[in-house]
Amino acid sequence: MHLVLVFLNRPDEPEKAIARLREFGVPDPLFVRARSTAAALSAEVPIFSGLRSLAHGADEDRLVLLSLKSFASPEEAERLVARLQLEMDADQPPAGRIVALPVLSAPRHDKGAPPG
C-alpha cells in the first residue's frame, strides 16, 4: 500500500489531475487546500507583508491530492510515479509533482479485497 501525493501547481485545474490518476488506476483522491510558507508569513507577520509581491504565488492556495493505492511491488509504484510525472511535466506550465510513499499499515474497507 502506498500513499500517492500530487502537489498541484495549478489548483484551478484539478479535473485534469483526477482524470490522469483514474487512467492509471489510482482511486479518487482527497483534496487538501494548503498555503505556501510565503503566504503564511505575509499573513501572520505584518513586517513581511511588503514582501508578498516578491513571493510568486504567495496569495494562492495550493491543492494537494491524496489517495491510497496498492501496488504489486515497489517497482510498480516507481513506474506509475515516473509515467505520471512525465505527463505532468509535459503540461505548460508543468502541472505539479507526484510522489508515492509506502504505508506501514492501512486498514482495508473494500469488500472482497484480500488483506495486504
C-alpha positions as CSV (number, residue, x, y, z in Angstrom):
1,M,0.0,0.0,0.0
2,H,1.3,3.5,-0.9
3,L,0.1,7.0,-0.2
4,V,0.0,8.8,-3.5
5,L,0.5,12.6,-3.2
6,V,0.1,15.1,-6.0
7,F,1.2,18.7,-5.4
8,L,-0.7,20.7,-8.0
9,N,0.9,23.9,-9.4
10,R,-2.4,24.8,-11.0
11,P,-5.1,24.4,-8.4
12,D,-7.7,25.8,-10.9
13,E,-7.4,22.6,-13.0
14,P,-7.9,19.6,-10.6
15,E,-10.1,17.8,-13.1
16,K,-7.1,17.1,-15.4
17,A,-5.1,15.6,-12.5
18,I,-8.1,13.4,-11.4
19,A,-8.5,12.1,-14.9
20,R,-4.9,11.2,-15.1
21,L,-5.0,9.4,-11.7
22,R,-8.1,7.5,-12.8
23,E,-6.4,6.5,-16.1
24,F,-3.6,4.9,-14.1
25,G,-5.9,3.2,-11.6
26,V,-5.4,5.5,-8.6
27,P,-8.7,5.9,-6.6
28,D,-10.4,9.2,-6.4
29,P,-8.2,11.5,-4.2
30,L,-8.9,13.6,-1.2
31,F,-8.3,17.3,-1.8
32,V,-6.4,19.3,0.8
33,R,-6.0,23.0,0.5
34,A,-2.6,24.3,1.6
35,R,-0.9,27.6,2.0
36,S,2.7,28.3,1.0
37,T,5.2,29.5,3.6
38,A,5.4,32.9,1.9
39,A,1.6,33.3,2.1
40,A,1.6,32.2,5.8
41,L,4.4,34.6,6.7
42,S,2.9,37.5,4.9
43,A,-0.5,37.0,6.6
44,E,0.9,36.3,10.1
45,V,3.8,38.7,10.4
46,P,3.0,42.3,9.3
47,I,6.6,43.2,8.7
48,F,6.7,40.7,5.9
49,S,3.6,41.9,4.2
50,G,5.6,44.1,1.8
51,L,7.4,41.0,0.6
52,R,4.1,39.4,-0.5
53,S,4.5,40.8,-4.1
54,L,8.0,39.3,-4.3
55,A,6.8,35.8,-3.5
56,H,5.4,34.3,-6.7
57,G,2.0,32.8,-5.9
58,A,2.1,33.8,-2.3
59,D,-1.6,34.7,-2.3
60,E,-2.7,31.5,-3.9
61,D,-3.9,28.4,-2.1
62,R,-2.3,25.2,-3.2
63,L,-4.0,21.8,-3.7
64,V,-2.6,18.5,-2.6
65,L,-4.4,15.4,-3.7
66,L,-4.1,12.3,-1.5
67,S,-5.0,8.7,-2.3
68,L,-4.1,5.2,-1.2
69,K,-3.2,2.6,-3.8
70,S,-2.0,-1.0,-3.6
71,F,0.9,-2.0,-5.9
72,A,2.2,-5.4,-6.6
73,S,5.8,-4.2,-6.0
74,P,7.8,-1.1,-5.2
75,E,9.0,-1.1,-8.8
76,E,5.3,-0.8,-10.0
77,A,4.8,2.2,-7.8
78,E,8.0,3.8,-9.2
79,R,6.9,3.2,-12.8
80,L,3.5,4.8,-12.1
81,V,5.1,7.8,-10.5
82,A,7.6,8.2,-13.4
83,R,4.9,7.9,-16.0
84,L,2.5,10.4,-14.3
85,Q,5.3,12.8,-13.7
86,L,6.3,12.8,-17.3
87,E,2.8,13.7,-18.3
88,M,2.6,16.4,-15.7
89,D,5.9,17.8,-16.8
90,A,4.7,18.0,-20.4
91,D,2.0,20.4,-19.4
92,Q,2.8,24.1,-20.0
93,P,3.4,25.2,-17.3
94,P,4.2,21.9,-15.6
95,A,1.1,20.7,-13.6
96,G,3.0,19.7,-10.4
97,R,4.8,16.9,-8.6
98,I,3.8,13.4,-7.7
99,V,5.2,11.0,-5.1
100,A,4.2,7.7,-3.7
101,L,5.2,6.8,-0.1
102,P,5.0,3.3,1.4
103,V,2.4,3.0,4.1
104,L,3.2,0.7,7.0
105,S,-0.3,-0.1,8.0
106,A,-3.7,0.8,6.5
107,P,-7.0,-0.9,7.2
108,R,-8.8,-2.1,4.1
109,H,-12.6,-1.5,4.0
110,D,-13.3,-2.5,0.4
111,K,-15.4,-5.7,0.1
112,G,-13.8,-8.9,-1.1
113,A,-10.3,-7.5,-1.2
114,P,-7.6,-9.7,0.1
115,P,-5.7,-8.3,3.1
116,G,-2.3,-6.6,2.5
